[in-house]
Amino acid sequence: MKYNLISLMRAGAEALDQVADECGRAYALHEAANNMIMLLNGTESLDDFRSCYVAQNSQPMDLDARFPDNESLE
């Protein structure tokens, strides 16, 4: 199954905007979606993308533990 990553990012940004997030995360998420579009379309390189975004010490989330009912979606 493929997900529309851009739609997910846009929905997250709009949700942040609706709760009046004052940290600028809605803008940052929309900007990240724009940059992801350019990356996926090949108009921006991975190196360009990495010049804007870092993962720092972030680790992948255990999605099975976080969303145990996810198996019912498959």
N, C-alpha and C positions, 0 to 999 in steps of 0.2 A: 504494500500500500504506500502510495506517495502522498505527502502532505504539502499543501501550499504554504510554504514557510513564510512568504511575504504576508499572506492573509492572517496567519497566526500572529506575526509581529505587529501588524496594523491593529488587530483586535486588542492585543495587549496594550498598545499605545493609547488607543481610544478609551480602554477601561481605566488606565491611569489618569487620563484627562478628565473623565467623568467623576472621579473621586477627588478632583482638584489637587493632584499631586504637585507639590511646589518644588520638587527637586530637579525638574527638567527632564525626568525620565521619559515622559511621553514624547517630547521632541527627540531625545536621544534614540529612542526605539524606532521612531519614524525615519530618522537619519540612517540608522543601521539597516533598516529595510531597504532604503534607497541604495545604500552601498552594497547590500546583498544582491539586489537586482543587477547592479553593474558587474558584480563578481560572477553571478550565474550566467549572465549574458556574454561574458568574456570581454566586456569593455573596461574592466578593471582587473588587475592581476591579484593573485593571492598576496604577493608582497605589498601591493598598494593597500589591500584590505588589512593586512597585519600592521601597517603603519598607523592605522586608526584604532585597532582593537587588540586587546590582550586578554588572556585568561588568568594571568597571574598565578595564584595558587589554587584556582578553581579545579575541582575534580568532577567527572561525570556523576550524575545523580543515579542512584539505584532506583530506577523507575518501577521495578516490580515491588519493591518495598514501599515506595511512596504512593503508588496507585495499585494496590493489590487486586482491585476489581477489573483491571485492564484486560485480563484474559477473556472476559466476557465480550469485549469489543472485537476480538479477532474471530 
